[in-house]
Amino acid sequence: MKTTVEIPDAVFRKAKTAAASRGQSLKQFLNHAIEAELGHERQKGGGTPPWMKFVGTLSKAEAKRINAVVEREFEQIDPQDWK
């Protein structure tokens, strides 16, 4: 199903960065995030999401580096987008 969702720019950039750091498309990342959140509601006591056991997390330095690249890219305007 397709739908339109309004996401604040800062949240979108963070999601895009996280997806890229995991080698996922934004669609895959959002699907996994929503599924994880829905599963979290069912779990008692929270804990580590199952995917974290396999994927892990980025170091703070690597996450900061990727975020800087995404920020830089979003500041550029592609002339083709304005035609």
C-alpha distances in whole Angstrom, upper triangle without the diagonal:
4,7,10,13,16,18,22,23,25,22,20,23,24,20,21,24,23,20,23,26,24,23,19,17,15,12,14,16,14,12,15,17,14,15,19,19,17,20,23,23,23,26,29,31,29,30,29,25,25,24,27,29,28,27,29,30,31,35,35,37,34,31,33,34,30,29,32,31,28,29,32,29,27,31,31,30,29,31,28,26,28,29
4,7,10,13,15,19,20,22,20,18,21,22,18,19,22,22,19,22,25,23,22,19,16,14,11,14,15,13,12,16,17,15,16,19,19,19,21,24,24,25,28,31,33,30,31,29,26,26,25,27,30,29,27,30,29,30,34,34,35,32,30,31,32,28,27,30,29,25,27,29,26,24,27,28,26,26,28,25,22,25,25
4,7,10,13,16,18,20,18,16,19,20,17,18,22,21,19,22,25,24,23,20,17,14,12,15,16,13,13,16,16,14,16,19,18,18,21,23,23,25,27,30,32,29,30,29,26,27,25,28,31,30,28,30,29,30,33,33,34,32,29,30,31,28,26,29,28,24,25,28,25,23,26,27,25,25,27,25,22,24,25
4,7,10,13,15,17,15,13,17,18,16,17,20,20,19,21,24,24,23,20,17,14,12,16,16,13,14,17,17,15,18,20,19,19,23,24,24,26,28,31,32,29,31,30,27,28,26,28,31,31,29,30,29,29,32,31,33,31,27,29,30,26,24,27,26,22,23,25,23,20,23,24,23,23,25,23,20,21,23
4,6,10,12,14,12,11,15,16,14,15,18,18,17,20,23,22,23,19,17,13,12,15,15,11,13,16,14,13,16,18,17,17,21,21,21,24,26,29,29,26,28,27,24,26,25,26,29,29,27,28,26,27,30,29,30,28,25,26,27,24,22,25,24,21,21,24,22,19,22,23,22,23,25,24,21,22,25
4,7,9,12,10,9,13,14,13,14,18,18,18,20,23,23,24,21,18,14,14,17,16,13,16,18,16,15,19,20,18,19,23,23,23,26,28,30,30,27,29,28,25,28,26,27,30,30,28,28,27,27,29,28,29,28,24,25,26,23,21,23,23,19,19,22,20,17,20,21,21,22,24,24,20,21,24
4,6,8,6,6,10,11,10,12,14,15,15,18,20,20,21,19,16,13,14,16,14,12,15,16,14,14,18,18,16,18,21,21,22,25,26,28,28,25,26,25,23,25,24,24,28,28,25,25,23,23,25,24,25,24,20,21,23,20,17,20,20,16,16,19,18,15,18,20,20,21,24,24,20,22,25
4,6,5,6,9,10,11,12,14,15,16,18,20,21,22,20,19,15,16,19,16,14,18,19,16,17,20,20,19,21,24,23,24,27,28,30,29,26,27,26,24,27,25,25,29,29,26,26,23,23,25,23,24,23,19,19,21,19,16,18,19,15,14,17,17,14,16,18,19,21,24,24,20,22,25
4,5,5,6,9,10,10,12,14,15,16,18,20,21,19,17,14,16,19,16,15,19,20,17,18,22,22,21,23,26,25,26,29,30,32,31,28,29,27,25,28,26,25,29,29,26,25,23,22,23,21,22,21,18,17,18,16,13,15,15,12,11,14,13,10,12,15,15,18,21,21,18,19,23
4,5,5,6,9,10,11,12,14,15,17,19,20,19,18,14,17,19,16,15,19,19,17,18,22,21,20,23,25,24,25,28,29,30,29,26,26,25,23,26,24,23,27,27,24,23,20,19,20,18,19,18,15,14,16,14,11,12,14,11,9,13,14,11,13,16,17,20,23,24,21,22,26
4,5,5,6,9,10,10,12,14,15,17,18,17,16,12,14,16,13,12,15,16,13,14,18,17,16,19,21,20,21,25,25,27,26,23,23,22,20,23,21,20,24,24,21,21,18,18,19,17,19,18,14,15,17,15,12,14,15,12,12,16,15,13,15,18,20,22,25,25,22,24,27
4,5,5,6,9,10,10,12,14,15,16,14,13,9,12,14,11,10,14,15,13,14,18,18,17,20,22,22,23,26,27,29,28,25,25,23,21,23,21,21,25,24,21,21,19,18,20,19,20,18,15,15,17,14,11,14,14,10,11,14,13,11,14,16,17,19,22,22,19,21,24
4,5,5,6,9,10,10,12,14,15,14,13,10,13,15,12,12,16,17,15,17,20,20,19,22,24,23,25,28,28,30,30,26,26,24,22,24,21,21,24,24,20,20,17,16,18,16,17,15,12,12,13,10,8,10,10,7,7,11,10,8,11,14,15,17,21,21,19,21,24
4,5,5,6,9,10,10,12,14,13,13,11,14,14,11,11,15,15,13,15,18,17,17,20,22,21,23,26,25,27,26,23,22,20,19,21,18,18,21,21,17,17,14,13,15,13,15,13,10,10,12,10,7,10,11,9,9,13,13,12,15,17,19,21,24,25,22,25,28
4,5,5,6,9,10,11,12,11,10,7,10,11,7,8,11,11,10,12,15,14,14,17,19,19,21,23,23,26,25,21,21,19,17,19,16,16,20,19,16,16,14,14,16,16,17,15,12,13,15,11,10,13,13,10,12,15,14,13,16,19,20,21,25,24,22,25,27
4,6,5,6,9,10,10,9,8,6,10,11,8,9,13,13,12,15,17,17,18,20,22,22,24,27,27,29,29,25,24,22,20,21,18,18,21,20,17,17,15,14,17,16,17,14,12,13,13,10,9,12,11,8,10,13,11,11,14,16,17,18,22,21,19,22,25
4,5,5,6,9,10,10,10,9,13,13,10,12,15,15,14,17,19,18,19,22,23,22,25,27,27,29,28,24,24,21,19,21,17,17,20,19,15,15,13,11,13,13,13,11,8,10,10,6,6,9,9,6,9,12,11,11,14,16,18,19,23,23,21,24,27
4,5,5,6,9,8,10,9,12,11,8,10,13,12,11,14,16,15,16,19,20,19,22,24,24,26,25,21,20,17,15,17,14,13,16,15,12,12,10,9,12,12,13,11,8,11,12,8,9,12,12,10,13,15,15,15,18,20,22,23,27,26,24,27,30
4,5,5,6,5,6,6,9,8,5,8,11,10,10,13,15,14,16,19,19,20,22,24,24,27,26,22,22,18,16,17,13,14,17,15,12,13,12,12,15,16,17,13,11,14,14,11,11,14,13,11,14,17,15,15,19,20,21,22,25,25,23,26,28
4,5,5,6,7,8,11,11,9,12,14,14,14,17,19,18,20,23,23,23,26,28,28,30,29,26,24,21,19,19,16,16,19,17,13,14,13,11,14,15,15,12,10,13,12,8,10,13,11,9,13,15,13,14,17,18,20,20,24,23,22,25,28
4,6,8,10,11,14,13,10,14,16,14,14,18,19,18,20,23,23,23,26,27,26,29,28,24,22,19,17,18,14,13,16,14,11,11,9,8,11,12,12,9,8,11,10,7,9,12,11,11,14,16,15,16,19,20,23,23,27,27,25,29,31
4,5,9,10,12,10,9,12,14,12,13,16,16,15,18,21,20,20,24,25,24,27,26,22,21,17,15,15,11,11,14,11,8,10,9,9,13,14,15,12,11,14,14,11,13,16,15,14,17,19,18,19,22,23,25,25,29,28,27,30,33
4,7,10,12,10,9,13,14,13,14,18,18,18,20,23,22,23,26,27,27,30,29,26,24,20,18,18,14,14,16,14,11,13,13,12,16,17,18,14,13,16,15,12,14,17,15,14,18,19,17,19,22,22,24,24,27,26,25,29,30
4,6,8,6,6,10,11,10,12,15,15,15,18,20,20,21,24,25,25,28,28,24,23,20,17,17,13,14,17,14,12,14,14,14,18,19,20,16,15,18,17,14,15,18,16,15,18,20,18,18,22,22,24,23,27,25,24,27,29
4,5,5,6,9,10,11,12,14,15,16,18,20,21,22,25,26,26,30,30,26,25,22,19,19,16,17,20,18,15,18,17,17,21,21,22,19,17,19,19,15,16,18,16,14,17,19,16,17,20,20,21,21,24,22,21,24,26
4,5,5,6,8,10,10,12,14,15,16,18,20,21,23,25,25,28,28,25,24,22,19,19,16,18,21,19,16,18,17,17,20,21,22,19,16,18,18,15,15,18,16,13,16,18,16,15,19,19,20,20,23,22,20,23,25
4,5,5,6,9,10,11,12,14,15,16,18,20,21,23,24,27,28,24,25,22,19,19,16,18,21,20,18,20,19,20,23,24,25,22,20,22,22,18,18,21,20,17,19,22,19,18,22,22,23,22,25,23,21,24,26
4,6,5,6,9,10,11,12,14,15,16,18,20,21,22,25,26,22,22,19,16,16,13,15,18,16,14,17,17,18,22,23,24,21,19,22,22,18,19,22,20,18,21,23,21,20,24,25,25,25,28,26,24,28,29
4,5,5,6,9,10,10,12,14,15,16,18,20,20,24,24,20,20,17,14,14,12,13,16,15,13,14,14,15,19,19,21,18,16,19,19,16,16,19,18,16,18,21,19,19,22,24,24,25,28,27,25,28,30
4,5,5,6,8,10,10,12,14,15,17,19,20,23,23,20,20,18,15,16,14,15,19,18,16,17,17,18,21,21,23,21,18,20,21,18,17,21,20,17,19,22,20,19,23,24,25,25,28,27,24,27,29
4,5,5,6,8,10,11,12,14,16,17,18,22,23,19,20,18,14,15,13,15,18,17,16,18,18,20,23,24,26,23,21,24,25,21,21,24,23,21,23,26,24,23,26,27,28,28,31,29,27,30,31
4,5,5,6,8,10,10,12,14,15,16,19,20,16,17,14,11,11,9,12,14,14,13,14,15,17,21,22,24,21,19,22,23,20,20,24,23,21,23,26,24,24,27,29,29,30,33,31,29,32,34
4,5,5,6,9,10,10,13,14,15,18,18,15,15,13,10,12,10,12,15,15,14,15,14,17,20,20,23,21,18,20,22,19,18,22,22,20,21,25,24,22,26,28,29,29,33,32,29,32,34
4,5,5,6,8,10,11,13,14,17,18,15,16,15,12,14,13,15,18,18,17,18,18,20,23,24,26,24,21,24,25,22,22,25,25,22,24,27,26,24,28,29,30,31,34,32,30,32,34
4,5,5,6,8,10,11,12,16,17,14,15,14,11,11,11,14,16,16,16,17,18,21,24,25,28,26,23,26,27,24,24,28,27,25,27,30,29,27,31,32,33,33,36,35,32,35,37
4,5,5,6,9,10,10,13,14,11,12,10,7,9,9,11,13,14,14,15,15,18,21,22,25,23,21,24,26,23,23,26,27,24,26,29,28,27,31,33,34,34,38,36,34,37,39
4,5,5,6,9,10,13,13,10,12,12,9,12,12,13,16,18,17,17,17,20,23,23,26,25,22,24,27,24,23,27,27,25,26,30,29,27,30,33,34,35,38,37,34,36,39
4,5,5,7,9,12,14,12,14,14,11,13,14,16,18,19,19,20,21,23,26,27,30,28,25,28,30,27,26,30,31,28,29,33,32,30,33,35,36,37,40,38,36,38,40
4,5,5,6,10,12,10,11,12,9,10,12,14,16,17,18,18,19,23,26,26,30,28,25,28,30,28,27,31,32,29,31,34,33,32,35,37,38,39,42,41,38,41,43
4,5,5,8,9,6,9,10,8,10,12,13,15,17,18,18,18,22,24,24,28,27,24,27,29,27,26,30,31,29,30,33,33,32,35,37,38,39,42,42,39,41,44
4,6,8,10,8,12,13,12,14,16,17,19,21,21,21,22,25,27,28,31,30,27,30,32,30,29,33,33,31,32,36,35,33,36,39,40,41,44,43,40,42,45
4,7,10,9,12,14,12,13,16,17,19,21,22,22,23,27,29,30,33,32,29,32,34,32,31,35,36,33,35,38,38,36,39,42,42,43,46,45,42,45,47
4,6,6,9,11,10,11,14,15,16,19,20,20,21,25,27,28,31,30,28,31,33,31,31,34,35,33,35,38,38,37,40,42,43,44,47,46,44,46,48
4,6,8,12,12,14,17,17,18,21,22,21,23,26,28,29,32,32,29,32,35,33,32,36,37,35,37,40,40,39,42,44,45,47,50,49,46,49,51
4,6,10,11,14,17,16,17,20,21,20,21,24,26,26,30,30,27,30,33,32,31,34,36,34,35,39,39,38,41,43,45,46,50,49,46,49,51
4,7,8,11,13,13,14,17,18,17,17,21,23,23,27,26,24,27,29,28,27,31,32,30,32,35,35,34,37,40,41,43,46,45,43,45,48
4,6,9,12,10,11,14,15,14,15,18,20,21,25,24,22,25,28,26,26,30,31,30,31,34,35,34,37,39,41,42,46,45,43,46,48
4,6,8,7,8,11,12,10,11,15,17,18,22,21,19,22,25,23,23,27,28,27,29,32,32,31,34,37,39,40,43,43,40,43,46
4,6,6,7,10,10,10,12,15,18,19,22,21,19,22,24,22,23,26,27,25,27,31,30,30,33,35,37,37,41,40,38,41,43
4,5,6,8,9,10,13,16,19,21,24,22,21,24,26,24,24,28,28,27,29,32,32,31,35,36,38,39,42,41,39,42,44
4,5,5,6,8,10,14,17,19,21,19,18,22,23,21,22,25,25,24,26,29,28,28,32,33,35,35,39,38,36,39,41
4,5,5,5,7,11,14,16,19,17,16,19,21,19,20,23,24,23,25,28,28,28,31,33,35,35,39,38,37,40,42
4,6,6,9,13,15,18,21,19,18,22,23,22,23,26,27,26,29,31,31,31,34,36,38,39,42,41,40,43,45
4,6,10,13,15,18,20,18,18,22,22,21,22,26,25,25,28,30,29,30,33,34,36,37,40,39,38,41,43
4,7,9,12,15,17,15,14,18,19,17,19,22,21,21,24,26,25,26,30,31,33,33,37,36,35,38,40
4,7,10,13,15,13,13,16,17,16,18,21,21,21,23,26,26,26,29,31,33,34,38,37,36,39,41
4,7,9,11,10,9,13,14,13,14,17,18,18,20,23,23,24,26,28,31,32,36,35,34,37,39
4,6,8,6,6,9,11,10,12,14,15,16,18,20,20,21,24,26,29,30,33,34,32,35,38
4,5,5,6,9,10,11,12,14,16,17,18,20,21,23,25,27,30,31,35,35,34,37,40
4,6,5,6,9,10,10,12,14,15,16,18,20,21,23,25,28,30,34,35,33,36,39
4,6,5,6,9,10,11,13,14,15,17,19,20,21,23,27,29,32,33,32,35,38
4,5,5,6,9,10,11,12,14,15,17,19,20,22,25,26,30,31,30,33,36
4,5,5,6,9,10,11,12,14,15,16,18,21,24,25,29,30,28,31,34
4,6,5,6,9,10,10,12,14,15,17,19,22,24,28,29,28,30,33
4,5,5,6,9,10,11,13,15,16,17,21,22,26,27,26,29,32
4,5,5,6,9,10,11,12,14,16,19,20,24,25,24,27,29
4,5,5,6,9,10,11,12,15,18,20,23,24,23,25,28
4,5,5,6,9,10,11,13,16,19,22,24,22,24,28
4,5,5,6,9,10,11,15,16,20,21,20,23,25
4,5,5,6,9,10,13,15,18,19,18,20,23
4,5,5,6,9,12,15,18,20,18,20,23
4,6,5,7,11,13,16,18,17,19,22
4,5,5,8,10,14,15,14,16,19
4,5,7,10,13,15,13,15,18
4,7,10,13,15,13,15,18
4,7,9,12,11,12,16
4,6,9,8,9,12
4,5,6,7,10
4,5,5,7
4,5,6
4,6
4
